[in-house]
Amino acid sequence: MSQTAFRTHHATEVTEALVGQKVTLAGWVDRRRDHGGVAFIDLRDNTGLVQIVIYDEEVARPLRSEFVVQVTGEVRLRPEGNENDHLATGRVEVVVEELKVLAKADALPFQVSTALENESENKLPGEDVRLKYRYLDLRRPSMQRNLKLRSDMTRAARHALEEMDFTEVETPTFIKSTPEGARDFVVPARLVPGSWYALPQSPQLLKQLLMVSGVERYYQLARCYRDEDFRADRQPEFTQLDMEMAFVDQEDVMAMAEKVIAAIWKSAGYEVQLPLPRISWQEAMDKYGSDKPDLRFGNPLVDLTEYFKNTPFRVFQAPYVGAVVYSGAADLPRRQFDAWQDWARQRGAKGLAYVQFTADGTLKGPVAKNLSEEERNGLMEATGAKPGDAVFFAAGHKESSQLLLGAVRVEIADRQGLLKPDDFAFTWVVDFPLFKPTDDPDDDDVAVGHSKWTSMHHPFTMPSADWIDKFDKDPEHAMSDSYDIVCNGEEMGGGSVRIHRDDIQDRVLNVLGIDPEEAKEKFGFLLDAFKYGAPPHAGIALGWDRTVSILAGADSIRDVIAFPKAGGGRDPLTGAPAPISDEQRAETGVDYDPEADEA
């Protein structure tokens, strides 16, 4: 409903149908232009812009950018030739009869107006300034669209889940610290000195308890907290769309999630074809060098380990040799190939070997002279390259080499303009390992136990049926009933079938090096619940910030969060985190000494 105490219409509701009628509008001065005693004001509200015409110079003179005004006037057609086809209201304008300044604005730290090169990024300040004045940054139409999109997506997800008889249940924010793969944020309990609450990394154990409680279909938009080292596209607090079901298997959960995803994308005007494709974790790593492959383009990796098994080139005498083709790149200047070496070294690699196939098929490049004649002659066919292409290689440990080539593959696609944000390539990644080694230098997850193995997802993931009887005898190869949903090379969400039998849970914890005493202390409440009849259950959670950013085509999840944190978890707007007073510290009990208390 547009009509309120301050307006009869929103800006974009002022159309040709209202010509000759009086309207009252309210909003911000986006910009002003003066032409021979007549002032033109672009009035902005959350729907868009409408042009206001002021003939009284005394009324117009005080107005500045971002003043909040209320305008009453008559709608008329713009003079012929002055129409603006880029605006929804570009054929009309409002001639001011009365204007009230509702609030003034100081000189702006940066320009909010949509008129400056259509919000060109080079007109925006650095992110710290944007976040410090986030209330101004959010006035920009692109940010308004993102917030509206997020709201529409939330509504669509809720509607889809409620149609499938899900119940929305809120779970606590103050819980007990449990091992889930990252560090907890902890809160001192003032009333219990020396004790602490933890903020949930996810509602994992609580939603499993809801399954035991007979809530067979649960969901919530859950706030989650993880104390992780800063990464460009992570936040210490985030939202996930959490869904759990009882008496289901993996197929049931995936079918449910597909319906939710299709409904979310439909709310933004896109049709998603179901069922979604699937790829195994191993195939994703082998073909695309990533467990979250971007399938908007092809160009899979080529395994050349067998091809180079007898190579004289020492670098390729490795457990794994792989390659990726850079089509049409043979004629790139040497400095660009040198820049690729720097690019690779920034990712922890020693460099990036390459060859070039000239237009006549001649092989050149630094690697070529180190290969045998037989290897040189067959390399174009082995890699699938064509004359005019370049080929990058990685050799060494299989997984790290594949990850490097996977990153090269995406970087090539980006440079070739293949990463279109409004193309959406979904896939399920299935058949994940149950465990992963704790000594992986590229993995910054916190091990959940004390052995050489930690959980690939979390310690409550069910081993796959083929491995239930033997996963603890061969943890390296054990597989799980878990699944991730990926879109455009981003992990949108993930889930698994959960362990509902205490004997299987005990064996998993034993592999992780968590003894019964520690298990009882950390999550004995869940293990106790399993003794009273736990149904088979499974679930999935979508990272809501990332899902919105994918659909919005945003460069960062911070652009779809109203008040995000900057690097290091800082909030430039409020100044958090900040020191507390001595009085507050004393009240929290963080310095509580039980021995002093006993004395």
Disulfide bonds with the S-S distance in Angstrom:
none
